[in-house]
Amino acid sequence: MAPATAPQPLPTVAPEILAYAAEHGGAEYLLPVLEMTRRLFPDAPISLAARDDPEVADLHFLAIEVAVLRDVEVDWLVAMQRRWVEEIMQLGPPDKTLLFTLSLV
């Protein structure tokens, strides 16, 4: 049996990402969202990107980008996306947690 590997560390949060989260009311949820994402994807690289919707004013996102292996099953990707959504809904009120979106890249 191979030894268990430790999960990757949480990504470093750039000051501009933290400012973006604070500006849009999600700063206090950023760490719990990252911790939950790391728990679901323990070995995958995670990064963050601030995004504004180009078509809808006042629609902002913090994309939690998870790099997944290219050879994973589509069913697994769909299941993990659903699980992430289910878990983020438990972290806080929708008006705060809807700032975050999962991007499997």
C-alpha positions in Angstrom: 0.0 0.0 0.0 1.4 3.4 -1.0 1.8 6.0 1.7 -0.9 8.7 1.6 0.3 12.0 0.3 -0.4 15.2 2.1 -2.8 17.6 0.3 -1.3 20.5 -1.6 -1.3 23.7 0.3 -4.0 26.4 -0.2 -3.1 28.8 -2.9 -1.6 32.2 -2.0 -4.3 34.8 -2.2 -3.0 37.9 -4.0 -3.9 41.3 -2.4 -6.0 42.3 -5.4 -8.1 39.0 -5.1 -8.6 39.7 -1.4 -9.6 43.3 -2.2 -12.0 42.1 -4.9 -13.6 39.6 -2.5 -14.0 42.4 0.2 -15.4 44.8 -2.4 -18.1 42.3 -3.4 -18.9 41.0 0.1 -17.2 37.7 0.1 -13.9 38.2 2.0 -15.0 36.3 5.1 -16.0 33.3 2.9 -12.8 33.1 0.8 -10.8 30.9 3.2 -13.7 28.5 3.9 -14.3 28.2 0.2 -10.6 27.5 -0.5 -10.5 25.0 2.4 -13.5 23.1 1.1 -12.2 23.1 -2.5 -8.8 21.8 -1.3 -10.6 19.0 0.7 -12.5 18.0 -2.5 -9.4 18.3 -4.7 -6.5 17.5 -2.4 -3.9 17.0 -5.1 -5.0 19.5 -7.8 -3.4 22.9 -8.3 -5.8 25.6 -7.3 -5.7 29.3 -8.5 -8.0 32.2 -8.2 -9.2 34.8 -10.8 -11.4 37.8 -10.4 -13.9 38.1 -13.2 -16.6 40.6 -14.1 -19.4 39.5 -16.4 -19.0 41.4 -19.7 -22.7 41.4 -20.4 -24.3 41.9 -17.0 -23.4 44.9 -15.0 -22.8 44.3 -11.3 -22.3 40.5 -11.9 -18.9 39.6 -10.4 -17.2 36.3 -9.8 -14.2 34.9 -8.0 -13.3 31.8 -10.1 -11.7 29.0 -8.1 -9.8 27.3 -10.9 -8.9 23.7 -10.3 -6.5 22.0 -12.7 -7.7 18.4 -13.1 -6.0 15.5 -14.8 -6.8 15.2 -18.5 -7.8 11.5 -18.2 -10.5 11.8 -15.6 -14.0 10.6 -16.4 -16.7 13.2 -17.4 -19.1 11.6 -14.8 -16.5 12.3 -12.1 -16.1 15.9 -13.2 -19.9 16.4 -13.1 -20.2 14.7 -9.7 -17.4 16.9 -8.2 -19.0 20.0 -9.7 -22.3 19.1 -8.0 -20.6 18.3 -4.7 -18.8 21.6 -4.7 -22.0 23.5 -5.3 -23.8 21.5 -2.6 -21.0 22.2 -0.1 -20.6 25.9 -0.9 -24.3 26.3 -0.2 -23.6 25.2 3.3 -20.9 27.7 3.9 -23.0 30.9 3.9 -25.9 32.8 2.5 -26.3 32.7 -1.3 -25.9 36.4 -1.6 -22.3 35.9 -0.4 -21.3 32.5 -1.7 -22.7 33.1 -5.2 -19.6 35.3 -5.7 -17.6 32.1 -6.0 -17.6 29.8 -9.0 -15.7 26.6 -9.7 -13.8 26.3 -12.9 -12.4 22.9 -13.7 -9.5 23.5 -16.1 
